[in-house]
């Protein structure tokens, strides 16, 4: 069984500030972890994923995430927020089958000018 | 390479009707998954098809069904629609869906409104 908890359904930052979106997971087997972004009326777009190897994963649009097994976390960060980063972000976990991913409830990121 | 396409993009139905949604995966992808997205329940897994066979199923009633064709295109059907079925239905495809590390590519979704 697997589950994902995203802490904070809404996060607001100023343009240029650090973005930190939190994700904790639970998995009975070594997990594969994903972050997706969703813009209004669109599907999900993959930002980055952790499979094996390096625990610091770099993704698109300047985002990165660090897999911390001891903390069962996979937090998403970006050093400097841009207005175009305003969207909803989803953390997901899969184990043996990518086609049956479990998603968190999502975090809406607002970027203030 | 074309992305995942879903048709129709928007749909309005009334309670009791049935609806069929279509998904065309990325060329060469054989795994197609369906998710329901609602404000209250978030993203929930409906089912996954691979090589015309349902490989996984989520916790949805039997009113929700699907199928996959030999060209990997997939359809999902919802019979006897209820107000609570109003949602964004997302389709995702991956190469084989075997192994949790595969990336899923999502379509833009079909927004269904049940009146």
Interface residues (C-beta under 8 A of the other chain):
Chain A: X31 X32 X34 X36 X41 X42 X43 X44 X45 X46 X49 X51 X52 X90 X94 X95 X96 X97 X98 X99 X100 X101 X102 X103 X104 X105 X106
Chain B: X4 X31 X32 X33 X35 X42 X43 X45 X48 X50 X55 X56 X58 X90 X92 X94 X97 X98 X99 X100 X101 X102 X103 X104 X105 X106 X107 X108 X109 X111
